[in-house]
Structures are given as C-alpha cells and as structure tokens.
C-alpha cells in the first residue's frame, strides 16, 4: 500500500539555524499538509497546499515557515530561524480532498 | 469555529473487553467528516475509521465502529475485543468541507491502556 514518507526521522538543530523537513506524499494525492505535535499535546494544523500554492494556514505558520513542492514529488517544510519552541513532531499528510488524510511517520525536531 | 473535544485523557480496559472513547465536535458547517487516528508510542498516526456527516449508517472497520449521533454532535469510537496492541493514544479529528483548506482539527486525545 502506498504511504507518505518523511525524512529525516529525527533532526537535531541548533537554535537559530534553518531546517528543512522533507516529505514524499502519495503519488496520486493532490492535497498536502503539515501538522505539528508538541510532546504530549494534540496535533495542530500548520498549512495545507493544493495546486502549487498554500490553500490554508494557521496562526502558527508565521513568516519563519515556508513550504515548497520543488520537483513534483517532494513537499518540504522550511523553518528559517528555529526557536526552542519549534521542538515538536512534524507530520506530513496527503489526501485526495474527500478521503482520509494519510500521515507520514513524522520527523522529530529537537532544537538545542 | 470548528472544535473537537475529547474529555477522557486516559482510559483503561481489560483485554477482550469493549471500550468507548468519547468525542464531541462543534461546527456550523453541514458538510464535514469525522476521523479517528491511533498514535502508538512510536509516534506515527494510523488512520482507523471515517464517518461523513451525510452518512446514514455508522461506520465500521473490523473491530472499530463509530457511534455517530449527529443531533448530539458526538462521534464516539468503539473498540470491541480489545487487544494489548490497542494500547495507544487515540485522536478524534474533524474536517470541514471543502473550502477551508481541508485541514483537520484534532482533539487532545485519549490514552488507552489495555490490561492483560
């Protein structure tokens, strides 16, 4: 069964550094998402992406965040200047719009 | 505004017994979908079951069923014949269709522990 893959599984970064989280969505999916889960808390929506542009973003998704689909298969989340509070599990998801979203296994981001 | 509420932070169930995990939601949109995801300690999010707001029958997937009560705005997950591998966090989520970016709104989760 096709699945969403995320790399790396764990990223450790110094505060203030840029980080790029990578995702390969399921190939025939049209909608792509990033979610964040701070340890022990609920999953929070960051951004949705459709037709090569952001369709929705939450208030968490401020100017330090950006998303890109550089080559038609990858979907990346960039955090420009990481802060301690960016430490979380980041989930990529993809879907066809009216079906359940399929989640990747997540990238655990640790900011030192 | 959309909101999902899970009022049970933790639940225990004896192996082979059934358990109900509560979920209530709030939306003024008539078209929405309700989902349950399982998150084991390893962290991945596993889709379990889906209920559309216009579905006439309650969704079932193997040992999982969704007790959908539209008037009460509840979408409780029922797990029958619990197994030790069912121990995990369970998240209820809602998606409002179609013009809000399709993002999911998640509840705070219920931690289920299955006791041998």
Interface residues (C-beta under 8 A of the other chain):
Chain A: X31 X33 X35 X41 X42 X43 X44 X45 X48 X50 X55 X56 X57 X58 X89 X91 X93 X95 X97 X98 X99 X100 X101 X102 X103 X104 X105 X106 X108
Chain B: X33 X35 X37 X42 X43 X44 X45 X46 X47 X50 X91 X93 X95 X97 X98 X100 X101 X102 X103 X104 X105 X106 X107 X108 X109
